[in-house]
Structures are given as structure tokens and as C-alpha cells.
Amino acid sequence: MKERIHSKFAELFGDGGVFYAAAGRINLIGEHTDYNGGYVFPGAIDKGIMAEIKPNGTDKVRLYSLDYDAKASFGLEEADKPAEAWACYIFGVCRETIKRGGKVAGFDAVFAGDVPLGAGLSSSAALESCFAFAVNDMNGNGLSRFDLARIGQSTEHNYCGVMCGIMDQFASCFGKEGQLIRLNCKTLEYQYFPFNPKGYKLVLLDTCVKHELASSAYNFRRQSCERAAAAIKKNHPEVDFLSDCKRVWLDEVRSEISEEDFIRAEYVIGEVQRVLDVCDALERGDYETVGEMMYQTHFGLSRLYEVSCPELDFLARLARKMDVTGSRVMGGGFGGCTINLVKDEYYDAFIATAKDRFRSQFGHDLKVYDVVISDGARKLQ
């Protein structure tokens, strides 16, 4: 990919560019906990966005996307927002940097990525983080990685129309090889934990489906959680989010909330604890416990939070039958990927069987992505 980028860069802009990169991400555990003030547990992966960039001495940005085989250019004022949707991510990064007092000089760039699109691995966050890091570095702005993550998040909010949380950009900016990051979504405190599962592989199975329910169902579940937290808060004023709640406090209000709100809250409170249990297990090097927590999360997402779908449940059941260490739906649900922790000796048989049986059951192929926990945003030598 680096050679392809450089070849195009030399053709369009000459020599003298510098390479930057940023990563997509997985989330090992901690799903639907972010808006409940809980923990998420992401890591950067060995798939992302790479760009060759150099200042051009003007107040214009000139871009070429290898993946779209398309050019775009824009100025650095608010009125200069480009028509191309993909270029808006980079324009937003420039504008959000300027809003924070950073300098942005015009530059030329060619970029490409190997993050599978639509698989829930946050290709947009990788793009934002790559250019946020590059702009910061080239202009000597001295912004922190927290600033860069917020620049990416604000780009989504203000220029791309996506009101996302900060997890994706945070993981892309803060990722470290062989480390997962426990992020407290309420306080933004974070801690690294070792993830170097010798004898295991981490693999995503992409169902290549996305069911219609996703956006409306997300809103309904969020409202359920807010209602349950509000009921608990009457007895325990210190509660702001479900992540602040003890399980017995939920039982106290069972008669005051609907059964649906109760089981949604039951899942979230359990999931917050599972993230902590996984962190403890990783510090012991206990990947079997990590895997069991992943299965428990899938059960909760399927039966209590009800955001799974037949394709995802099928893959998780198959994983359990084939002695896969851990498997669960990753992301918002209603389609997308399962994330699987598989012992090396079971890997080939599991992948072959999953491909064959999934095609027989659902009439189309799934996709397979091996991932390794890697570094986040950086300048390349």
C-alpha cells in the first residue's frame, strides 16, 4: 500500500512527502456501555489508513484518494467545505484544529486504507486520526492525543452528521501494539492492559448483513437505560448513569419499571462488571476467562438487550460447539461481525466450517478478517 501511495503521490505532487498512519479498532468487550457511563475496552488493529503528505505553500488542501480513485481540493475557511463526502472528514479535521487555536497550512496528500468498509472497524476514525496527527505534527501545534481524538469526534458531529461517542477516535489515537485500553466513558480515565494471546488468534467473521432496525432500536434501548437509571436515582441520588448502579439497586425498583427496561438495565450493569473481570483475567494471562466473558456478553446482547440477529446467533452458537474460546457480536448489533478468540489448533477447522455452514444457512458468503492489536496514529519512518 505504501508503494502504491508513493507512486501516485510522485505522479501528482512530486517528491518530499512524509508518511503518516492511523488504525481502525476492535472492541473486545464493553458493548452499549458507552452512553451508560461505563467502560469500553478497545484496541487499535493492524488495518487502517496511510497517507503521504507534504506542505504546498498555499492555503489550499489538495487530496487524492486511491480507494475512490478521486481528487478533491478545498480552502481552509468554513465556507470552503467540499462536495465530496470522503473529503469532508479531512476538511473537518482542518477546521476543528483551527477552532482549537492550531495552525493549518495548505498541503498535498495521497491516501489509502485497508480497513474493511462496513465491518464496524471504524475506517472513518482512522482517516480522521491519521490527518489530525499529521496536521498537528507538520504545523508544530503541540496538541495532545486527547485533543486529536476530540478533533476526530467533533469532525463527525459537525461535518459528517454522525453524533458518535469518542471510543473509535480514542482507540485510533491512543492504540499501542499488544495493549488494549480500558476507557471510562464517564470520566475519560484510561488504562492499558496487555493483550498478547500466544497460542490464540483474534478473528472477525463478517455476516455482511445490516438489518433495518439498528438506528431506531438503538434509541429505544438508550431510553430504557435512562428510565431505569432515573428510577434508581430516586433511592440513590449519587446515580447519574447505569454504570453507577449496583445490581441490587436495580432489584429495588423492579416493580416501578417495565420488564423491558429492567432487562435492558440488567444487561448493562452486568456488562460493566464483565469489562472489569476481563481486565483482571488479562493481567493473569487467563484467556479462557476472557473467552467465557465474551460468550456471556453475547448471551446478554441477544437475550436481554435484544440487538443480535439470526446470523450472529448462528455464528456464536457454532463457535461454542467447535470449542472456540470466546465469541460475541461486536458493535451495535443487528448485523456486522462476531469477534472470536480461537486457539491456533482449532482455527482452520472453525473458519472452514463457519464459511460452509453460514453459506448453506443464509445463502451468501461471510468475510473473515484476522486482526492483531497494533499501534495507533503515528509518523512512519
N, C-alpha and C positions, 0 to 999 in steps of 0.2 A: 504494500500500500504506500509506503514511504517513497519508493521509486516512482510509482505512478503519479503521486502528487508532485514530486520534484520535476518530473518530465514536463507536466503541464505548466507548472509554475515557470520553468525556464522559458517555455514557449511564449507564455503570456507576459511575463514580468521580468525576465532575465534572472540573474543570479543574486546571491546575497541574502536570501531568506533564512529565517530561523524556524525550527520545528517545535511545535507545542502539541500536547495531547491531554485528553481527559477521558475518564472511563464512564461506562454505564454502571449499573449496580444491580445487585440482588438484595433481597431482604430475607435473611434466614428464618426469622420468626418475629412476631410482633405485628399482626395484621389488624387493621381497623382500630388500632390503639392510638394513632397519632392525634386525631381530633378528640380523643378522650383523655388527653393529657398524659398518656402513658409512654412506654418505651417502644422504640423500634430498634432493629438490630441489623443494619445494612452493612454491605462491604462493596468496594469498587471491584470491578472484574476486568479480565484481560480482553475486553472488547470495548471499543469506544470511538472517539473522534480524533483525527490527527490533522494538523494544518501546518502549512509553510506560510510564513508571514514576513513582510518587511515594510517599514515606513516608506511612504511615497512622496513626502514633502509637500502634500496638498492637504486640503480639508475634506477630502473625499475618501470613501472606502470603496475599493473595487474587489469583487469576490468572484470566485468560480467554484461551483460545487461539482465535484467529479461524479457523485452519485446521481445528481439530477441532470448532469451534462448541461449546465445552465450558468449564465452570468447574471450578476446584479451589481448595481452601484448606488450609492446614496451619500448625501451630505450628513452633517452631524447635528443639524438643528431638528427640533421636534417636527417641523413641517416636512422634513425630508424622508419620512417613513416610506420604505419601498413597497411596491405592489406584491413582490414575491413573498409568499408566506414563510419560506425557509430563511430568507434574508432578514425577516423581522426579528428572529432570535438574536442575530448579531447586532442589528441596529439597536434593539432593546438593551443589550449589554453595554453598548457605547453610551447610550443615553443615561442609563442607570448609573454608570461610572461617573459621568459628568455631574449628575444630580448630587453625588456624594463628594463633590469637590475634586474629583480626579481629572487629570488631563487626558485627552484622547486626540492624537494626531492621526491624519489620514494614513491608510495602509492598504497594501495589496495582499490577498490571501487566496490560496487554493486549499480545499479541504475535502476529506472523505471519511467514511466511517465503516466499521464492521459490526456495529450493534444491530442485531436483527430488529427490523421495524415491526411494531405492533406486538412485540413479545413481552412488554412490560419491563424492559430493561433500561428505560429512561434515556433514549438516544437524544432527546431534546436537552436534558440536563447536562449530558456530556458535551453537547455543542456549546451551550451557554458557559459551562465551566472552562472549556478549552479557550474560548475567546476572552472570557473575563480574566483568566490567568495571564494570557498573552498581552492583553491591553495594559494590565497592571504592570507587568514586567517591562514591556517596551517603553512605557512612559514614566517609569520610576515612581509610581504613585504611592507605593508602600501600604496598600490596603491589605487587611488581614484575610485569611481564608474564610473567616466568618463573613466578612464584607462581600467576598466573591460569591459565596453561597447565596447571600441575600440579594445580590445583583441578579443572579440567575432566577431566583424565585420572583423577584419584582418584574423581571422581563416577562415571565409567564403571565403575571397578573395584569400588567399594564400594556403589553404589546402583543400578546398572543391569546388573551381571553381565557386563560386557564387559572382558576383560583386554587393552585396546588399548595400543599404544605412544603416544608423545607427539606424533607428527608432526601429526595433524589439529588438535589444540588449539594447538600451537605456531604453525602457519601462520595459524590464525584470530586469534590474539592479536598476532602479530608482522608480519602482512602489510602491505605497502606498495604503493601504486599504482606499476605499471611496474617492480616488483622481484620476482625470485624469491629464495628463501632456501636456501642450501646448509647443511644441518644435519648435523653429525656425530653420529650416534646413539650413539656410544660416549662422547664427551666432552661433548656438547650445545653445543660451539662452533658458531657460525653466522656466515655472511657473506652480504650482499646482492649480487645480480648484476642488471644491467639487463636488462629484457625489454620491449622496445618495438618489436615487429616491424612496422615500416611496410611496407605492401605485402603483408602476410600476415594471415590470420585464424586464431585458435585455436578449434577446434570439436570438440565431443564427439558421437560417434554412439553412442547407447544401444541395445544389442541387445534390451533388455527381457527378457533371459533370465538365469537363475542356475541353473547345474547343481548337482546334488546333491553332487558330490564335494568341494566347496570346503573344508569345515571339516576333514575327515579328511585330505585331501590336503595341506593346509597343515601339519598336524602331522608328516606323514611327511617333507615336504621340510625342515622345520626340523631334524628328527632326522638326516637325511642330511648337512646342513651341519655339525651338531655333531660327527658322526662323522668327517668329513673334517678339520675343524679339529683334533680331538683327535689324529688320526694325524700331521698336520703338526707339531703341538706337540712330539711326541717328538724331532723333529730340530731344532726351532726353539722353544725354551722361551718366547720372548717372545710367541708367538702366543696370543691369547685368543679371537679371532673370525676368521672367514674374511677379513674386511676387512684384517687384519694380514698376509695372506699374499701372497707373490709367486707369479706363475703357475708358475715353475719349481719352486717348493716342492711344488706340487700334483703335478707330474710325478714327483717323487721318491717319492711314496707310492702311485702308481697301482696297483702290484701288491698293495698292502696293503688297499685298499678296494674295494668293489663298483663296477662300471661305473656303476650308477645314482648312487651317492654322488659319483663322480668328475664326472659331467656336471652334477649339481646345483651342485657347488662351482665348476666351470668357468664356469658362468653367473654366479654371484655375484661372483667375482673380476673377471670382465670387466665386469660392471655397475658395480662400484665405480669402475673406471677410466673408464667412459663418462660418469659424472657429472662427473668432473674435466675430461674432454675437452669436454663441453658448456659448462661454466663458462668455459673458455678461449675457446671459439668465441663465446660471447655477448659477452665483453669485446672481441672483434674485430668484433662485429656480423655474424658469419658464420652466418646462419640455415640455409644449405644443409647445413653440417656438423652443426648441431643436428638437422636432419631425418634425416640419414643415421644418426646415433647412435640416434634413435628407432626406425628400421627394424631396426637391429642388436639393440636391446633386444627388439623383438617376436619376432625370429627366435629369440633365446635363450630367451625365455619360452615360446615354442611348442615348440621342438625339444629344448632342453636341460632346462629346468625343467618343461616339460610342464604348464603351467597355462592354456593357451589353450583354445579350443573352436572348432568349425566356423564359428560365426557371426563370431567375432572374426578368425579367419584369413581368412575371406572378405572382410571389410571392409579388412583391411590389404593383402591382395593387390590388391583393386580400387583402393585409394589409390595403390599403386605404379604400376599400369597407367595411371592417369589423371594421372601426374606431380605428385601431391601431395608436398610437400616432406618430410613426415615423418608416420608413423602407427605407433601401437602400442597394445596392450592397456594400460589404466590400472587399477591396483588389484591385488587378489589373484588375479584370473583366473576362469576357468570361467564367464564371462558378464560382464555390465556393459558398459562403454564402451570404445571406442577414442578416443584423443586424437590430433587431427590438426592439423598445421601446414600451411595451404593458402595458396598465392598468391591474391591477390584475383581475378585474371583466370580462375582455374580453379574458384573457389568454387562458383558457381551450378551449373555443369555437374556437378561432383563430387557435390554434395548431391542434385541431381535424380536422377542415375544411381544413387547409392547407395540412395536410397529405393526406386526402381523395382526394381532387381535384388535387393535384400535381400528385398523382399516376394515377388518371384517365386520366390526360392530357398527361403525359410523360412516363407512363408505368414502372416507378420504384419508390422506396420509397425515401423520403428525410430523413435527420437526424436532430435531434433537440438537441441543446446544450444551456442550461441555463448557464449564466455566471454572476459572481459577481466580482466587482473591488476589488482587493486584494493586498497584499504586494508582492514585487519583491524578488530579491536574498537575502538570509538570512541564518543564522545558526539557527538550530532548537534546542529547549531545550529538 
